[in-house]
Amino acid sequence: MDSKQWIDVTTEKNHYSLDHFVIPTHYEKDVSSILIPHGVIMDRVNKIARLIVEDTTGPLVVCCILKGGHQYFADLVNAVKKLTTKDGKTVPLSLEFIRVKSYKNDQSEGVTMSITDEECAEFEGKNLLIVEDIIDTGATMVQLLKKLDNFSPKSVKVTSLLVKKTPKSNGYTPDYVGFSIPDEFVVGYALDYNEYFRDLDHICVISDHGKKAYAV
Ligand code: 5GP
């Protein structure tokens, strides 16, 4: 995917005030700004679904990276189901779920993955689409792709709703990206901070108050 096609929300002017949209009262003090309102996320998801369908020739195994990727995965799969390819065909989908855990508070603590070799063996000869919420350093995705490669899938493509602009990046870039975001810890739209904020629709920047309130 051409990086010109990403939506860049990395600058200060991209942050909306909390007064401009509805925030659940239980999180009012815990986020400092709204980075991507829910409606904009949904419109972007529809466009990415269109790009994926245009590039797809056969059945797709869509792999959800849990837990943060579940909302993007659900909305993306719904959008793909409604679309047809250039020659008027729909894309047959099967769904897989891979649990990946990599963060405690807002710092990396390494990566653990729930997928077994037996489950991975099912991917042989299939076209995989990995659906992730956010790429930060890129370490999680590089490890996952390395593991999947051992099981000879026909193709592997990756979509991430968000890519963080950070000096810690290992340079990995997904095939389909929703938004390029600043180097800040974001929550909402299923992205959590110690399991909180998954029930917030907009993608927001966590505040110091929020970090303290939900630290473990
Ligand atoms: P990476 O391996 O690319 O550094 O990190 C990927 C994972 O880190 C993501 O799947 C996500 O779980 C977590 N992560 C990185 N940045 C953020 C962030 O700003 N907010 C949240 N909620 N999770 C993040």
py3Dmol code that shows the C-alpha trace and the ligand (Angstrom):
import py3Dmol

protein = """\
ATOM      1  CA  MET A   1       0.000   0.000   0.000  1.00  0.00           C
ATOM      2  CA  ASP A   2       1.328   3.424  -0.948  1.00  0.00           C
ATOM      3  CA  SER A   3       1.958   5.410   2.260  1.00  0.00           C
ATOM      4  CA  LYS A   4       0.297   8.419   0.580  1.00  0.00           C
ATOM      5  CA  GLN A   5      -2.933   6.488   0.967  1.00  0.00           C
ATOM      6  CA  TRP A   6      -2.738   6.469   4.777  1.00  0.00           C
ATOM      7  CA  ILE A   7      -4.558   9.125   6.738  1.00  0.00           C
ATOM      8  CA  ASP A   8      -1.962  11.040   8.738  1.00  0.00           C
ATOM      9  CA  VAL A   9      -3.264  12.173  12.145  1.00  0.00           C
ATOM     10  CA  THR A  10       0.153  12.709  13.709  1.00  0.00           C
ATOM     11  CA  THR A  11       0.013  16.474  14.315  1.00  0.00           C
ATOM     12  CA  GLU A  12      -1.434  18.511  17.169  1.00  0.00           C
ATOM     13  CA  LYS A  13      -4.203  19.927  14.955  1.00  0.00           C
ATOM     14  CA  ASN A  14      -5.631  16.410  14.526  1.00  0.00           C
ATOM     15  CA  HIS A  15      -6.678  16.215  18.193  1.00  0.00           C
ATOM     16  CA  TYR A  16     -10.336  16.995  18.911  1.00  0.00           C
ATOM     17  CA  SER A  17     -11.447  18.487  22.220  1.00  0.00           C
ATOM     18  CA  LEU A  18     -13.417  16.189  24.544  1.00  0.00           C
ATOM     19  CA  ASP A  19     -16.257  18.762  24.319  1.00  0.00           C
ATOM     20  CA  HIS A  20     -16.793  18.039  20.618  1.00  0.00           C
ATOM     21  CA  PHE A  21     -17.973  14.420  20.926  1.00  0.00           C
ATOM     22  CA  VAL A  22     -19.702  12.217  23.500  1.00  0.00           C
ATOM     23  CA  ILE A  23     -17.321  10.482  25.932  1.00  0.00           C
ATOM     24  CA  PRO A  24     -18.701   8.053  28.575  1.00  0.00           C
ATOM     25  CA  THR A  25     -18.695   9.963  31.886  1.00  0.00           C
ATOM     26  CA  HIS A  26     -16.635   7.214  33.553  1.00  0.00           C
ATOM     27  CA  TYR A  27     -13.712   8.087  31.233  1.00  0.00           C
ATOM     28  CA  GLU A  28     -14.007  11.897  31.121  1.00  0.00           C
ATOM     29  CA  LYS A  29     -10.850  12.492  33.180  1.00  0.00           C
ATOM     30  CA  ASP A  30      -8.963   9.530  31.762  1.00  0.00           C
ATOM     31  CA  VAL A  31      -8.417  10.711  28.178  1.00  0.00           C
ATOM     32  CA  SER A  32      -6.810  13.982  27.130  1.00  0.00           C
ATOM     33  CA  SER A  33      -8.111  14.284  23.556  1.00  0.00           C
ATOM     34  CA  ILE A  34      -9.993  12.462  20.814  1.00  0.00           C
ATOM     35  CA  LEU A  35      -7.657  11.462  17.995  1.00  0.00           C
ATOM     36  CA  ILE A  36     -10.053   9.609  15.673  1.00  0.00           C
ATOM     37  CA  PRO A  37     -13.845   9.894  16.146  1.00  0.00           C
ATOM     38  CA  HIS A  38     -15.788   6.647  15.723  1.00  0.00           C
ATOM     39  CA  GLY A  39     -17.569   7.797  12.553  1.00  0.00           C
ATOM     40  CA  VAL A  40     -14.262   8.497  10.808  1.00  0.00           C
ATOM     41  CA  ILE A  41     -12.967   5.051  11.837  1.00  0.00           C
ATOM     42  CA  MET A  42     -16.033   3.407  10.281  1.00  0.00           C
ATOM     43  CA  ASP A  43     -15.679   5.345   7.013  1.00  0.00           C
ATOM     44  CA  ARG A  44     -12.008   4.385   6.803  1.00  0.00           C
ATOM     45  CA  VAL A  45     -12.801   0.705   7.519  1.00  0.00           C
ATOM     46  CA  ASN A  46     -15.183   0.712   4.529  1.00  0.00           C
ATOM     47  CA  LYS A  47     -12.437   2.031   2.253  1.00  0.00           C
ATOM     48  CA  ILE A  48      -9.892  -0.551   3.457  1.00  0.00           C
ATOM     49  CA  ALA A  49     -12.463  -3.305   2.889  1.00  0.00           C
ATOM     50  CA  ARG A  50     -12.855  -2.031  -0.685  1.00  0.00           C
ATOM     51  CA  LEU A  51      -9.052  -2.110  -1.254  1.00  0.00           C
ATOM     52  CA  ILE A  52      -8.815  -5.659   0.138  1.00  0.00           C
ATOM     53  CA  VAL A  53     -11.662  -6.952  -2.033  1.00  0.00           C
ATOM     54  CA  GLU A  54     -10.137  -5.337  -5.148  1.00  0.00           C
ATOM     55  CA  ASP A  55      -6.829  -7.169  -4.459  1.00  0.00           C
ATOM     56  CA  THR A  56      -8.386 -10.555  -3.632  1.00  0.00           C
ATOM     57  CA  THR A  57      -8.798 -13.396  -6.113  1.00  0.00           C
ATOM     58  CA  GLY A  58      -9.765 -16.371  -3.931  1.00  0.00           C
ATOM     59  CA  PRO A  59     -11.050 -17.353  -0.474  1.00  0.00           C
ATOM     60  CA  LEU A  60      -9.487 -15.506   2.468  1.00  0.00           C
ATOM     61  CA  VAL A  61      -8.678 -16.742   5.966  1.00  0.00           C
ATOM     62  CA  VAL A  62      -9.104 -13.588   8.058  1.00  0.00           C
ATOM     63  CA  CYS A  63      -7.072 -13.819  11.292  1.00  0.00           C
ATOM     64  CA  CYS A  64      -8.119 -11.605  14.198  1.00  0.00           C
ATOM     65  CA  ILE A  65      -5.352 -10.603  16.596  1.00  0.00           C
ATOM     66  CA  LEU A  66      -7.021 -10.605  20.028  1.00  0.00           C
ATOM     67  CA  LYS A  67      -7.976  -8.769  22.020  1.00  0.00           C
ATOM     68  CA  GLY A  68      -7.292  -5.271  20.678  1.00  0.00           C
ATOM     69  CA  GLY A  69      -8.004  -6.156  17.046  1.00  0.00           C
ATOM     70  CA  HIS A  70     -11.515  -7.540  17.636  1.00  0.00           C
ATOM     71  CA  GLN A  71     -13.519  -4.383  16.897  1.00  0.00           C
ATOM     72  CA  TYR A  72     -11.596  -3.562  13.714  1.00  0.00           C
ATOM     73  CA  PHE A  73     -11.825  -7.225  12.676  1.00  0.00           C
ATOM     74  CA  ALA A  74     -15.620  -7.343  13.241  1.00  0.00           C
ATOM     75  CA  ASP A  75     -16.280  -4.101  11.359  1.00  0.00           C
ATOM     76  CA  LEU A  76     -13.863  -5.008   8.533  1.00  0.00           C
ATOM     77  CA  VAL A  77     -15.346  -8.487   8.030  1.00  0.00           C
ATOM     78  CA  ASN A  78     -18.841  -6.972   7.964  1.00  0.00           C
ATOM     79  CA  ALA A  79     -17.764  -4.465   5.328  1.00  0.00           C
ATOM     80  CA  VAL A  80     -15.989  -7.098   3.165  1.00  0.00           C
ATOM     81  CA  LYS A  81     -19.105  -9.333   3.259  1.00  0.00           C
ATOM     82  CA  LYS A  82     -21.155  -6.571   1.599  1.00  0.00           C
ATOM     83  CA  LEU A  83     -18.706  -5.994  -1.277  1.00  0.00           C
ATOM     84  CA  THR A  84     -18.042  -7.746  -4.581  1.00  0.00           C
ATOM     85  CA  THR A  85     -14.828  -8.046  -6.627  1.00  0.00           C
ATOM     86  CA  LYS A  86     -14.301  -6.281  -9.996  1.00  0.00           C
ATOM     87  CA  ASP A  87     -15.926  -9.234 -11.791  1.00  0.00           C
ATOM     88  CA  GLY A  88     -18.945  -9.177  -9.493  1.00  0.00           C
ATOM     89  CA  LYS A  89     -17.923 -12.078  -7.205  1.00  0.00           C
ATOM     90  CA  THR A  90     -18.119 -12.085  -3.422  1.00  0.00           C
ATOM     91  CA  VAL A  91     -15.087 -13.172  -1.360  1.00  0.00           C
ATOM     92  CA  PRO A  92     -15.504 -16.410   0.664  1.00  0.00           C
ATOM     93  CA  LEU A  93     -14.195 -15.801   4.190  1.00  0.00           C
ATOM     94  CA  SER A  94     -13.203 -18.059   7.043  1.00  0.00           C
ATOM     95  CA  LEU A  95     -12.283 -16.615  10.426  1.00  0.00           C
ATOM     96  CA  GLU A  96      -9.420 -17.405  12.833  1.00  0.00           C
ATOM     97  CA  PHE A  97      -8.525 -15.893  16.197  1.00  0.00           C
ATOM     98  CA  ILE A  98      -4.990 -15.536  17.559  1.00  0.00           C
ATOM     99  CA  ARG A  99      -4.453 -14.175  21.057  1.00  0.00           C
ATOM    100  CA  VAL A 100      -1.315 -12.061  21.350  1.00  0.00           C
ATOM    101  CA  LYS A 101      -0.294 -10.306  24.537  1.00  0.00           C
ATOM    102  CA  SER A 102       2.559  -7.851  24.561  1.00  0.00           C
ATOM    103  CA  TYR A 103       1.989  -4.959  26.959  1.00  0.00           C
ATOM    104  CA  LYS A 104       1.658  -4.284  30.662  1.00  0.00           C
ATOM    105  CA  ASN A 105       0.812  -0.649  31.497  1.00  0.00           C
ATOM    106  CA  ASP A 106       2.172   1.274  28.492  1.00  0.00           C
ATOM    107  CA  GLN A 107       5.527  -0.515  28.273  1.00  0.00           C
ATOM    108  CA  SER A 108       6.403  -3.619  26.253  1.00  0.00           C
ATOM    109  CA  GLU A 109       6.991  -6.769  28.286  1.00  0.00           C
ATOM    110  CA  GLY A 110       7.717  -9.113  25.390  1.00  0.00           C
ATOM    111  CA  VAL A 111       5.285 -11.155  23.305  1.00  0.00           C
ATOM    112  CA  THR A 112       3.262 -14.318  23.905  1.00  0.00           C
ATOM    113  CA  MET A 113       1.033 -15.957  21.270  1.00  0.00           C
ATOM    114  CA  SER A 114      -1.768 -18.481  21.797  1.00  0.00           C
ATOM    115  CA  ILE A 115      -1.532 -20.248  18.446  1.00  0.00           C
ATOM    116  CA  THR A 116      -0.211 -23.830  18.381  1.00  0.00           C
ATOM    117  CA  ASP A 117       1.721 -25.549  15.579  1.00  0.00           C
ATOM    118  CA  GLU A 118      -1.310 -27.791  14.996  1.00  0.00           C
ATOM    119  CA  GLU A 119      -3.534 -24.773  14.405  1.00  0.00           C
ATOM    120  CA  CYS A 120      -0.920 -23.125  12.185  1.00  0.00           C
ATOM    121  CA  ALA A 121      -0.727 -26.273  10.022  1.00  0.00           C
ATOM    122  CA  GLU A 122      -4.275 -25.467   8.805  1.00  0.00           C
ATOM    123  CA  PHE A 123      -2.892 -22.393   7.019  1.00  0.00           C
ATOM    124  CA  GLU A 124      -0.939 -24.388   4.390  1.00  0.00           C
ATOM    125  CA  GLY A 125      -1.831 -23.227   0.860  1.00  0.00           C
ATOM    126  CA  LYS A 126      -4.325 -20.593   2.098  1.00  0.00           C
ATOM    127  CA  ASN A 127      -4.488 -16.817   1.547  1.00  0.00           C
ATOM    128  CA  LEU A 128      -4.220 -15.208   5.000  1.00  0.00           C
ATOM    129  CA  LEU A 129      -5.256 -11.709   6.002  1.00  0.00           C
ATOM    130  CA  ILE A 130      -3.960 -10.736   9.455  1.00  0.00           C
ATOM    131  CA  VAL A 131      -6.048  -8.041  11.169  1.00  0.00           C
ATOM    132  CA  GLU A 132      -4.215  -6.053  13.865  1.00  0.00           C
ATOM    133  CA  ASP A 133      -5.238  -2.948  15.807  1.00  0.00           C
ATOM    134  CA  ILE A 134      -1.912  -1.137  16.011  1.00  0.00           C
ATOM    135  CA  ILE A 135       1.702  -1.483  14.936  1.00  0.00           C
ATOM    136  CA  ASP A 136       4.069   0.217  17.385  1.00  0.00           C
ATOM    137  CA  THR A 137       7.642  -1.119  17.203  1.00  0.00           C
ATOM    138  CA  GLY A 138       6.566  -3.788  14.703  1.00  0.00           C
ATOM    139  CA  ALA A 139       8.120  -6.548  16.866  1.00  0.00           C
ATOM    140  CA  THR A 140       4.860  -8.459  17.430  1.00  0.00           C
ATOM    141  CA  MET A 141       3.981  -8.596  13.743  1.00  0.00           C
ATOM    142  CA  VAL A 142       7.476  -9.588  12.606  1.00  0.00           C
ATOM    143  CA  GLN A 143       7.455 -12.490  15.108  1.00  0.00           C
ATOM    144  CA  LEU A 144       3.979 -13.598  14.096  1.00  0.00           C
ATOM    145  CA  LEU A 145       4.813 -13.481  10.361  1.00  0.00           C
ATOM    146  CA  LYS A 146       8.006 -15.470  10.940  1.00  0.00           C
ATOM    147  CA  LYS A 147       6.001 -18.145  12.741  1.00  0.00           C
ATOM    148  CA  LEU A 148       3.279 -18.278  10.072  1.00  0.00           C
ATOM    149  CA  ASP A 149       5.830 -18.515   7.268  1.00  0.00           C
ATOM    150  CA  ASN A 150       6.937 -21.946   8.571  1.00  0.00           C
ATOM    151  CA  PHE A 151       3.499 -23.326   7.685  1.00  0.00           C
ATOM    152  CA  SER A 152       3.588 -22.483   3.945  1.00  0.00           C
ATOM    153  CA  PRO A 153       0.490 -20.309   3.480  1.00  0.00           C
ATOM    154  CA  LYS A 154      -0.121 -19.334  -0.183  1.00  0.00           C
ATOM    155  CA  SER A 155      -0.010 -15.642   0.747  1.00  0.00           C
ATOM    156  CA  VAL A 156      -0.018 -13.485   3.884  1.00  0.00           C
ATOM    157  CA  LYS A 157      -1.233  -9.899   3.931  1.00  0.00           C
ATOM    158  CA  VAL A 158      -1.556  -7.668   6.976  1.00  0.00           C
ATOM    159  CA  THR A 159      -3.888  -4.818   7.763  1.00  0.00           C
ATOM    160  CA  SER A 160      -3.474  -2.609  10.813  1.00  0.00           C
ATOM    161  CA  LEU A 161      -5.944   0.144  11.637  1.00  0.00           C
ATOM    162  CA  LEU A 162      -3.168   2.221  13.215  1.00  0.00           C
ATOM    163  CA  VAL A 163       0.576   2.586  12.703  1.00  0.00           C
ATOM    164  CA  LYS A 164       2.479   4.593  15.298  1.00  0.00           C
ATOM    165  CA  LYS A 165       5.095   7.048  14.078  1.00  0.00           C
ATOM    166  CA  THR A 166       7.898   6.183  16.490  1.00  0.00           C
ATOM    167  CA  PRO A 167      11.721   6.101  16.465  1.00  0.00           C
ATOM    168  CA  LYS A 168      11.393   2.607  18.033  1.00  0.00           C
ATOM    169  CA  SER A 169       9.899   1.227  14.783  1.00  0.00           C
ATOM    170  CA  ASN A 170      11.739  -1.720  13.219  1.00  0.00           C
ATOM    171  CA  GLY A 171      10.583  -0.469   9.806  1.00  0.00           C
ATOM    172  CA  TYR A 172       7.785  -3.013   9.341  1.00  0.00           C
ATOM    173  CA  THR A 173       4.828  -1.643   7.306  1.00  0.00           C
ATOM    174  CA  PRO A 174       1.528  -3.510   6.845  1.00  0.00           C
ATOM    175  CA  ASP A 175      -0.125  -3.918   3.431  1.00  0.00           C
ATOM    176  CA  TYR A 176      -3.214  -1.895   4.406  1.00  0.00           C
ATOM    177  CA  VAL A 177      -3.069   0.901   6.998  1.00  0.00           C
ATOM    178  CA  GLY A 178      -5.945   2.998   8.311  1.00  0.00           C
ATOM    179  CA  PHE A 179      -4.205   5.873  10.080  1.00  0.00           C
ATOM    180  CA  SER A 180      -0.680   6.966  10.945  1.00  0.00           C
ATOM    181  CA  ILE A 181      -0.783   8.206  14.572  1.00  0.00           C
ATOM    182  CA  PRO A 182       1.604  10.112  16.886  1.00  0.00           C
ATOM    183  CA  ASP A 183       3.914   8.398  19.390  1.00  0.00           C
ATOM    184  CA  GLU A 184       1.368   8.462  22.223  1.00  0.00           C
ATOM    185  CA  PHE A 185      -0.541   5.703  24.022  1.00  0.00           C
ATOM    186  CA  VAL A 186      -4.044   5.480  22.537  1.00  0.00           C
ATOM    187  CA  VAL A 187      -7.169   3.723  23.800  1.00  0.00           C
ATOM    188  CA  GLY A 188     -10.698   3.045  22.602  1.00  0.00           C
ATOM    189  CA  TYR A 189     -12.290   1.097  19.718  1.00  0.00           C
ATOM    190  CA  ALA A 190     -11.170  -2.076  21.600  1.00  0.00           C
ATOM    191  CA  LEU A 191      -7.629  -0.808  22.282  1.00  0.00           C
ATOM    192  CA  ASP A 192      -7.107  -1.154  26.032  1.00  0.00           C
ATOM    193  CA  TYR A 193      -4.972   0.033  28.894  1.00  0.00           C
ATOM    194  CA  ASN A 194      -4.827  -2.890  31.351  1.00  0.00           C
ATOM    195  CA  GLU A 195      -8.245  -4.068  30.039  1.00  0.00           C
ATOM    196  CA  TYR A 196      -9.943  -0.656  30.455  1.00  0.00           C
ATOM    197  CA  PHE A 197     -11.247   1.580  27.618  1.00  0.00           C
ATOM    198  CA  ARG A 198     -12.390  -1.273  25.326  1.00  0.00           C
ATOM    199  CA  ASP A 199     -15.911   0.176  25.864  1.00  0.00           C
ATOM    200  CA  LEU A 200     -14.947   3.575  24.393  1.00  0.00           C
ATOM    201  CA  ASP A 201     -15.919   4.100  20.725  1.00  0.00           C
ATOM    202  CA  HIS A 202     -13.496   6.857  19.695  1.00  0.00           C
ATOM    203  CA  ILE A 203      -9.715   6.412  19.554  1.00  0.00           C
ATOM    204  CA  CYS A 204      -8.368   8.727  22.271  1.00  0.00           C
ATOM    205  CA  VAL A 205      -5.047   9.668  23.872  1.00  0.00           C
ATOM    206  CA  ILE A 206      -4.914   8.437  27.483  1.00  0.00           C
ATOM    207  CA  SER A 207      -4.327  11.155  30.117  1.00  0.00           C
ATOM    208  CA  ASP A 208      -1.919  10.986  33.063  1.00  0.00           C
ATOM    209  CA  HIS A 209      -5.010  10.694  35.264  1.00  0.00           C
ATOM    210  CA  GLY A 210      -6.144   7.646  33.250  1.00  0.00           C
ATOM    211  CA  LYS A 211      -2.693   6.027  33.417  1.00  0.00           C
ATOM    212  CA  LYS A 212      -2.660   6.407  37.202  1.00  0.00           C
ATOM    213  CA  ALA A 213      -6.283   5.372  37.687  1.00  0.00           C
ATOM    214  CA  TYR A 214      -5.914   2.055  35.817  1.00  0.00           C
ATOM    215  CA  ALA A 215      -2.253   1.171  36.477  1.00  0.00           C
ATOM    216  CA  VAL A 216      -1.617  -2.363  37.794  1.00  0.00           C
TER     217      VAL A 216
END
"""
ligand_1 = """\
24
5GP
P 4.539 -3.756 18.726
O 5.003 -5.173 18.838
O 4.292 -3.309 17.316
O 5.476 -2.816 19.459
O 3.197 -3.643 19.536
C 2.023 -4.136 19.076
C 1.037 -4.288 20.211
O 1.298 -3.378 21.285
C -0.348 -3.967 19.754
O -0.996 -5.099 19.251
C -0.996 -3.458 21.026
O -1.518 -4.538 21.761
C 0.124 -2.849 21.831
N 0.187 -1.362 21.703
C 1.172 -0.628 21.141
N 0.893 0.684 21.199
C -0.300 0.785 21.808
C -1.138 1.916 22.132
O -0.861 3.092 21.886
N -2.315 1.607 22.732
C -2.684 0.333 23.050
N -3.860 0.177 23.650
N -1.932 -0.734 22.746
C -0.743 -0.517 22.125
"""
view = py3Dmol.view(width=600, height=400)
view.addModel(protein, "pdb")
view.setStyle({"model": 0}, {"cartoon": {"style": "trace"}})
view.addModel(ligand_1, "xyz")
view.setStyle({"model": 1}, {"stick": {}})
view.zoomTo()
view.show()
